[in-house]
Amino acid sequence: MRKAPPKRHHYVPEMLQKHFTDDHGFLFAFLRNHSYRGILQIKPENIFLEGHLYRRVEKMVLQTLVWKQSFHSLKIMPTQLSLKLSTQ
């Protein structure tokens, strides 16, 4: 049975966040979209993350590669056509 790929991707690695924790392993954070809550104590595994972040990046890279390959084939076509015309 295959293990499901992770869904929660940190854009600030947890190993770096741990250098800023208190003695109990908490970070102090102020969340702008929840400003009414004030300053929070939060574990590194629950902050600076986004769902499926690297999958979206991977998808964008693949789309760019496909686009570049398509563009590259368009650039080659006129050259190939001119070679065919010059040999006839």
MARSEKOL-114532 format. One line per field, with one value per residue: chain; x, y, z of N, C-alpha, C, O, CB in turn. Coordinates in steps of 0.1 Angstrom, whole numbers, plus 5000, padded with zeros to 4 digits. Glycine has a CB too. Example, Ala and Ser with C-alpha at 12.3 -4.5 7.8 and 13.67 -1.06 7.14 Angstrom:
// MARSEKOL-114532
c <- (A | A)
n_u <- (5132 | 5128)
n_v <- (4943 | 4978)
n_w <- (5078 | 5071)
ca_u <- (5123 | 5137)
ca_v <- (4955 | 4989)
ca_w <- (5078 | 5071)
c_u <- (5132 | 5129)
c_v <- (4967 | 5000)
c_w <- (5078 | 5079)
o_u <- (5142 | 5134)
o_v <- (4967 | 5011)
o_w <- (5085 | 5080)
cb_u <- (5113 | 5141)
cb_v <- (4955 | 4994)
cb_w <- (5090 | 5057)
This chain:
// MARSEKOL-114532
c <- (A | A | A | A | A | A | A | A | A | A | A | A | A | A | A | A | A | A | A | A | A | A | A | A | A | A | A | A | A | A | A | A | A | A | A | A | A | A | A | A | A | A | A | A | A | A | A | A | A | A | A | A | A | A | A | A | A | A | A | A | A | A | A | A | A | A | A | A | A | A | A | A | A | A | A | A | A | A | A | A | A | A | A | A | A | A | A | A)
n_u <- (5008 | 5006 | 5020 | 5002 | 5009 | 5023 | 5002 | 5003 | 5024 | 5053 | 5063 | 5082 | 5107 | 5102 | 5124 | 5139 | 5122 | 5121 | 5143 | 5135 | 5117 | 5101 | 5109 | 5091 | 5085 | 5070 | 5060 | 5057 | 5031 | 5015 | 4986 | 4975 | 4950 | 4934 | 4934 | 4919 | 4924 | 4948 | 4982 | 4995 | 5004 | 5019 | 5026 | 5054 | 5047 | 5022 | 5022 | 5031 | 5025 | 5010 | 4984 | 4991 | 5011 | 5037 | 5029 | 5014 | 5034 | 5050 | 5032 | 5030 | 5056 | 5058 | 5038 | 5051 | 5073 | 5061 | 5050 | 5073 | 5085 | 5065 | 5068 | 5094 | 5092 | 5078 | 5096 | 5115 | 5101 | 5099 | 5126 | 5131 | 5113 | 5124 | 5148 | 5138 | 5127 | 5149 | 5164 | 5150)
n_v <- (4988 | 5022 | 5051 | 5080 | 5111 | 5140 | 5167 | 5191 | 5217 | 5233 | 5267 | 5280 | 5262 | 5238 | 5230 | 5254 | 5271 | 5260 | 5270 | 5294 | 5290 | 5288 | 5275 | 5255 | 5247 | 5264 | 5290 | 5325 | 5343 | 5366 | 5368 | 5383 | 5380 | 5371 | 5390 | 5398 | 5379 | 5384 | 5380 | 5348 | 5316 | 5291 | 5260 | 5250 | 5232 | 5240 | 5264 | 5288 | 5274 | 5258 | 5242 | 5217 | 5231 | 5226 | 5208 | 5224 | 5241 | 5223 | 5215 | 5239 | 5241 | 5218 | 5226 | 5248 | 5235 | 5220 | 5240 | 5252 | 5232 | 5229 | 5255 | 5253 | 5233 | 5247 | 5266 | 5250 | 5240 | 5259 | 5260 | 5234 | 5232 | 5251 | 5238 | 5216 | 5228 | 5240 | 5218 | 5207)
n_w <- (5000 | 4991 | 5005 | 5012 | 4997 | 5014 | 5025 | 5038 | 5034 | 5044 | 5040 | 5054 | 5067 | 5093 | 5108 | 5109 | 5122 | 5147 | 5160 | 5171 | 5191 | 5224 | 5257 | 5258 | 5233 | 5217 | 5194 | 5192 | 5178 | 5156 | 5140 | 5111 | 5098 | 5119 | 5139 | 5161 | 5180 | 5191 | 5203 | 5197 | 5211 | 5193 | 5178 | 5158 | 5138 | 5130 | 5117 | 5092 | 5068 | 5040 | 5022 | 4999 | 4986 | 4973 | 4953 | 4936 | 4927 | 4914 | 4894 | 4880 | 4870 | 4854 | 4835 | 4824 | 4812 | 4792 | 4777 | 4768 | 4753 | 4733 | 4721 | 4713 | 4694 | 4674 | 4667 | 4654 | 4632 | 4609 | 4601 | 4594 | 4573 | 4555 | 4549 | 4536 | 4513 | 4502 | 4493 | 4473)
ca_u <- (5000 | 5014 | 5017 | 4997 | 5019 | 5019 | 4993 | 5007 | 5038 | 5058 | 5072 | 5093 | 5109 | 5100 | 5137 | 5144 | 5113 | 5124 | 5154 | 5129 | 5107 | 5104 | 5113 | 5080 | 5084 | 5060 | 5064 | 5047 | 5027 | 5003 | 4980 | 4967 | 4936 | 4928 | 4940 | 4911 | 4929 | 4960 | 4994 | 4992 | 5014 | 5016 | 5037 | 5059 | 5040 | 5009 | 5023 | 5039 | 5023 | 5000 | 4980 | 4994 | 5020 | 5047 | 5022 | 5011 | 5046 | 5054 | 5023 | 5034 | 5069 | 5054 | 5031 | 5061 | 5081 | 5052 | 5049 | 5086 | 5086 | 5057 | 5074 | 5106 | 5089 | 5073 | 5108 | 5122 | 5094 | 5103 | 5139 | 5129 | 5106 | 5133 | 5157 | 5131 | 5125 | 5162 | 5169 | 5141)
ca_v <- (5000 | 5034 | 5061 | 5092 | 5122 | 5150 | 5178 | 5203 | 5220 | 5245 | 5276 | 5283 | 5249 | 5236 | 5230 | 5267 | 5277 | 5255 | 5279 | 5306 | 5285 | 5290 | 5262 | 5245 | 5244 | 5273 | 5302 | 5336 | 5348 | 5375 | 5364 | 5394 | 5376 | 5368 | 5400 | 5399 | 5369 | 5389 | 5372 | 5334 | 5306 | 5281 | 5250 | 5252 | 5223 | 5246 | 5278 | 5290 | 5263 | 5259 | 5229 | 5213 | 5242 | 5221 | 5202 | 5235 | 5246 | 5212 | 5216 | 5251 | 5238 | 5209 | 5233 | 5256 | 5227 | 5216 | 5252 | 5254 | 5221 | 5233 | 5266 | 5248 | 5226 | 5257 | 5272 | 5241 | 5237 | 5267 | 5256 | 5221 | 5235 | 5258 | 5228 | 5208 | 5236 | 5242 | 5205 | 5203)
ca_w <- (5000 | 4990 | 5015 | 5006 | 4998 | 5024 | 5020 | 5045 | 5031 | 5051 | 5032 | 5063 | 5073 | 5107 | 5114 | 5111 | 5132 | 5160 | 5166 | 5177 | 5201 | 5238 | 5263 | 5257 | 5219 | 5211 | 5188 | 5194 | 5164 | 5155 | 5127 | 5107 | 5095 | 5132 | 5148 | 5173 | 5189 | 5197 | 5201 | 5200 | 5212 | 5183 | 5175 | 5144 | 5128 | 5126 | 5112 | 5080 | 5059 | 5030 | 5017 | 4985 | 4980 | 4964 | 4942 | 4927 | 4921 | 4905 | 4883 | 4872 | 4863 | 4843 | 4824 | 4817 | 4803 | 4781 | 4769 | 4762 | 4743 | 4722 | 4715 | 4706 | 4681 | 4665 | 4661 | 4645 | 4620 | 4598 | 4597 | 4587 | 4561 | 4546 | 4545 | 4526 | 4501 | 4495 | 4487 | 4461)
c_u <- (5009 | 5010 | 5012 | 5007 | 5014 | 5011 | 4997 | 5022 | 5042 | 5066 | 5083 | 5096 | 5108 | 5114 | 5143 | 5135 | 5117 | 5135 | 5148 | 5118 | 5111 | 5108 | 5103 | 5077 | 5074 | 5066 | 5053 | 5044 | 5015 | 4998 | 4971 | 4952 | 4928 | 4933 | 4932 | 4916 | 4942 | 4972 | 4991 | 5005 | 5010 | 5028 | 5041 | 5052 | 5027 | 5010 | 5032 | 5038 | 5011 | 4997 | 4984 | 5003 | 5029 | 5041 | 5018 | 5023 | 5051 | 5045 | 5027 | 5047 | 5066 | 5047 | 5041 | 5070 | 5074 | 5052 | 5062 | 5088 | 5077 | 5062 | 5086 | 5103 | 5084 | 5086 | 5115 | 5114 | 5098 | 5117 | 5138 | 5123 | 5116 | 5144 | 5151 | 5130 | 5139 | 5168 | 5161 | 5145)
c_v <- (5012 | 5044 | 5074 | 5104 | 5133 | 5161 | 5191 | 5206 | 5233 | 5254 | 5281 | 5269 | 5249 | 5236 | 5244 | 5274 | 5272 | 5263 | 5291 | 5302 | 5288 | 5276 | 5251 | 5241 | 5252 | 5285 | 5313 | 5342 | 5357 | 5373 | 5376 | 5391 | 5372 | 5377 | 5401 | 5389 | 5373 | 5380 | 5358 | 5327 | 5295 | 5272 | 5252 | 5243 | 5229 | 5260 | 5278 | 5278 | 5265 | 5245 | 5228 | 5224 | 5237 | 5214 | 5213 | 5240 | 5235 | 5212 | 5227 | 5248 | 5228 | 5217 | 5242 | 5247 | 5223 | 5228 | 5254 | 5244 | 5225 | 5245 | 5262 | 5241 | 5236 | 5264 | 5263 | 5239 | 5246 | 5264 | 5243 | 5223 | 5242 | 5248 | 5219 | 5215 | 5238 | 5229 | 5201 | 5209)
c_w <- (5000 | 5000 | 5007 | 5007 | 5008 | 5017 | 5026 | 5042 | 5037 | 5041 | 5041 | 5070 | 5088 | 5114 | 5117 | 5122 | 5146 | 5168 | 5173 | 5187 | 5215 | 5244 | 5261 | 5242 | 5211 | 5204 | 5192 | 5181 | 5165 | 5141 | 5122 | 5104 | 5107 | 5142 | 5161 | 5184 | 5196 | 5194 | 5206 | 5203 | 5203 | 5181 | 5161 | 5134 | 5123 | 5121 | 5100 | 5070 | 5050 | 5024 | 5002 | 4978 | 4970 | 4952 | 4932 | 4920 | 4911 | 4892 | 4874 | 4864 | 4851 | 4831 | 4817 | 4807 | 4791 | 4771 | 4761 | 4751 | 4731 | 4714 | 4707 | 4693 | 4671 | 4659 | 4652 | 4632 | 4608 | 4592 | 4589 | 4573 | 4551 | 4541 | 4534 | 4513 | 4494 | 4489 | 4475 | 4449)
o_u <- (5018 | 4998 | 5018 | 5013 | 5002 | 5013 | 4994 | 5030 | 5035 | 5075 | 5092 | 5087 | 5112 | 5115 | 5150 | 5140 | 5115 | 5137 | 5155 | 5110 | 5123 | 5110 | 5106 | 5068 | 5070 | 5077 | 5042 | 5053 | 5007 | 5005 | 4961 | 4944 | 4916 | 4936 | 4938 | 4913 | 4946 | 4973 | 4986 | 5016 | 4999 | 5040 | 5033 | 5052 | 5021 | 5000 | 5041 | 5047 | 5003 | 5006 | 4981 | 5003 | 5030 | 5047 | 5019 | 5023 | 5055 | 5050 | 5026 | 5048 | 5072 | 5050 | 5040 | 5073 | 5079 | 5053 | 5062 | 5094 | 5082 | 5062 | 5088 | 5109 | 5086 | 5085 | 5121 | 5121 | 5100 | 5119 | 5145 | 5126 | 5115 | 5148 | 5157 | 5131 | 5139 | 5176 | 5165 | 5139)
o_v <- (5014 | 5046 | 5077 | 5105 | 5134 | 5165 | 5202 | 5199 | 5243 | 5249 | 5287 | 5265 | 5258 | 5241 | 5246 | 5281 | 5280 | 5262 | 5298 | 5311 | 5290 | 5266 | 5239 | 5234 | 5249 | 5290 | 5309 | 5346 | 5356 | 5375 | 5379 | 5400 | 5371 | 5373 | 5405 | 5390 | 5367 | 5374 | 5356 | 5330 | 5290 | 5277 | 5256 | 5247 | 5224 | 5267 | 5269 | 5272 | 5274 | 5237 | 5237 | 5225 | 5242 | 5213 | 5210 | 5243 | 5239 | 5211 | 5226 | 5252 | 5230 | 5214 | 5243 | 5252 | 5223 | 5226 | 5257 | 5248 | 5223 | 5244 | 5267 | 5243 | 5233 | 5267 | 5268 | 5238 | 5241 | 5264 | 5242 | 5217 | 5238 | 5249 | 5216 | 5209 | 5238 | 5230 | 5192 | 5207)
o_w <- (5008 | 5003 | 4997 | 5018 | 5009 | 5005 | 5020 | 5047 | 5036 | 5035 | 5035 | 5078 | 5095 | 5125 | 5127 | 5130 | 5155 | 5180 | 5181 | 5191 | 5218 | 5236 | 5263 | 5239 | 5200 | 5209 | 5195 | 5173 | 5174 | 5131 | 5129 | 5107 | 5107 | 5153 | 5171 | 5196 | 5206 | 5183 | 5217 | 5198 | 5204 | 5181 | 5152 | 5122 | 5114 | 5120 | 5099 | 5065 | 5053 | 5022 | 4994 | 4966 | 4959 | 4941 | 4920 | 4908 | 4900 | 4881 | 4861 | 4852 | 4841 | 4820 | 4804 | 4796 | 4780 | 4759 | 4749 | 4740 | 4719 | 4702 | 4696 | 4683 | 4659 | 4647 | 4642 | 4621 | 4597 | 4580 | 4578 | 4563 | 4539 | 4529 | 4524 | 4502 | 4482 | 4479 | 4468 | 4438)
cb_u <- (4990 | 5013 | 5030 | 4983 | 5021 | 5031 | 4978 | 5004 | 5039 | 5066 | 5063 | 5091 | 5122 | 5093 | 5147 | 5143 | 5098 | 5128 | 5164 | 5123 | 5104 | 5092 | 5115 | 5067 | 5081 | 5049 | 5065 | 5052 | 5024 | 5007 | 4972 | 4974 | 4935 | 4930 | 4940 | 4896 | 4932 | 4959 | 5006 | 4984 | 5017 | 5011 | 5032 | 5074 | 5038 | 5000 | 5028 | 5054 | 5020 | 5003 | 4965 | 4982 | 5027 | 5056 | 5009 | 5004 | 5058 | 5052 | 5008 | 5036 | 5079 | 5046 | 5021 | 5070 | 5086 | 5038 | 5046 | 5097 | 5082 | 5043 | 5077 | 5114 | 5078 | 5064 | 5117 | 5123 | 5079 | 5103 | 5149 | 5121 | 5094 | 5140 | 5162 | 5118 | 5119 | 5172 | 5169 | 5127)
cb_v <- (5000 | 5040 | 5064 | 5097 | 5129 | 5156 | 5175 | 5202 | 5221 | 5242 | 5287 | 5295 | 5244 | 5223 | 5222 | 5275 | 5273 | 5240 | 5283 | 5314 | 5271 | 5296 | 5265 | 5250 | 5230 | 5277 | 5302 | 5347 | 5336 | 5391 | 5351 | 5400 | 5366 | 5353 | 5414 | 5396 | 5356 | 5390 | 5378 | 5328 | 5302 | 5288 | 5236 | 5248 | 5209 | 5245 | 5288 | 5292 | 5250 | 5269 | 5227 | 5211 | 5249 | 5212 | 5194 | 5247 | 5248 | 5198 | 5217 | 5263 | 5231 | 5198 | 5242 | 5263 | 5214 | 5212 | 5264 | 5254 | 5208 | 5237 | 5277 | 5239 | 5215 | 5267 | 5276 | 5227 | 5239 | 5282 | 5254 | 5211 | 5245 | 5269 | 5219 | 5203 | 5250 | 5247 | 5194 | 5206)
cb_w <- (5012 | 4976 | 5024 | 5012 | 4984 | 5031 | 5024 | 5060 | 5015 | 5063 | 5026 | 5073 | 5068 | 5110 | 5105 | 5098 | 5128 | 5159 | 5156 | 5165 | 5199 | 5246 | 5278 | 5263 | 5217 | 5221 | 5172 | 5205 | 5155 | 5157 | 5127 | 5094 | 5085 | 5136 | 5141 | 5170 | 5182 | 5212 | 5208 | 5189 | 5227 | 5170 | 5177 | 5144 | 5133 | 5138 | 5123 | 5083 | 5068 | 5019 | 5018 | 4977 | 4991 | 4971 | 4947 | 4934 | 4932 | 4912 | 4888 | 4881 | 4873 | 4848 | 4831 | 4827 | 4811 | 4785 | 4777 | 4772 | 4748 | 4727 | 4725 | 4716 | 4684 | 4671 | 4673 | 4652 | 4623 | 4601 | 4609 | 4595 | 4563 | 4553 | 4556 | 4531 | 4505 | 4505 | 4498 | 4464)
